[in-house]
Amino acid sequence: MVSFKVNLRMSDVNMATIQLEGEKMVFPLSKKDFKTGSRGFFGQGKMMAGGKNYQVQIQCVEIGSKPKEKKE
């Protein structure tokens, strides 16, 4: 089971905690403007859990942040 907690206060360093197979690891999140036009946060890294290595990617997209398309 995978669970995560994201702290998204703009004044603090943004971090996400991932818990996998009982092991916890904290990953920093950076502000990101996605190719789609949406904005949010992104983080990635590697962690070991249950004796195995995992690649972790975290994406937090602000709902409604994508610019509206202009109608002609």
C-alpha positions as CSV (number, residue, x, y, z in Angstrom):
1,M,0.0,0.0,0.0
2,V,1.3,3.5,-0.9
3,S,0.2,6.6,1.1
4,F,1.5,10.1,0.9
5,K,1.1,13.4,2.6
6,V,1.7,16.7,0.8
7,N,2.4,20.1,2.6
8,L,1.6,22.9,0.1
9,R,2.1,26.1,2.1
10,M,3.8,28.6,-0.1
11,S,5.9,30.0,2.7
12,D,7.5,26.7,3.6
13,V,9.6,24.3,1.6
14,N,7.1,22.0,-0.1
15,M,7.7,18.3,0.7
16,A,5.8,15.0,0.1
17,T,6.2,12.0,2.4
18,I,5.9,8.6,0.8
19,Q,5.3,5.5,2.8
20,L,5.8,2.2,1.0
21,E,6.1,-1.2,2.7
22,G,6.4,0.5,6.0
23,E,9.4,2.7,5.0
24,K,8.9,6.5,4.9
25,M,10.9,9.0,2.8
26,V,10.5,12.7,2.3
27,F,10.8,14.2,-1.2
28,P,11.2,17.9,-2.0
29,L,8.6,19.4,-4.4
30,S,9.5,22.2,-6.9
31,K,7.0,24.6,-8.5
32,K,6.3,23.5,-12.0
33,D,4.5,24.9,-15.1
34,F,3.4,21.8,-16.9
35,K,3.4,21.6,-20.8
36,T,-0.4,21.5,-20.7
37,G,-0.5,25.0,-19.2
38,S,-1.5,23.8,-15.8
39,R,0.7,24.7,-12.8
40,G,1.6,22.9,-9.6
41,F,4.4,20.9,-8.0
42,F,6.7,18.0,-9.0
43,G,9.2,15.9,-7.2
44,Q,11.1,12.7,-7.9
45,G,13.7,10.4,-6.4
46,K,14.5,6.9,-5.5
47,M,13.8,5.0,-2.3
48,M,14.3,1.5,-0.9
49,A,11.4,-0.4,0.6
50,G,11.0,-4.0,1.5
51,G,14.6,-4.7,0.2
52,K,13.7,-3.4,-3.3
53,N,14.6,-0.1,-5.0
54,Y,11.8,2.1,-6.3
55,Q,11.7,5.2,-8.5
56,V,9.2,7.7,-7.1
57,Q,7.5,10.6,-9.0
58,I,5.1,13.0,-7.4
59,Q,2.9,15.3,-9.3
60,C,0.5,17.8,-7.7
61,V,-1.6,19.8,-10.3
62,E,-3.6,22.8,-9.2
63,I,-7.2,22.1,-10.3
64,G,-8.4,24.9,-12.6
65,S,-4.9,26.4,-13.2
66,K,-4.9,25.6,-16.9
67,P,-5.7,28.8,-18.9
68,K,-9.1,28.7,-20.6
69,E,-9.0,28.5,-24.4
70,K,-10.1,31.6,-26.1
71,K,-13.1,31.2,-28.4
72,E,-13.0,33.0,-31.7
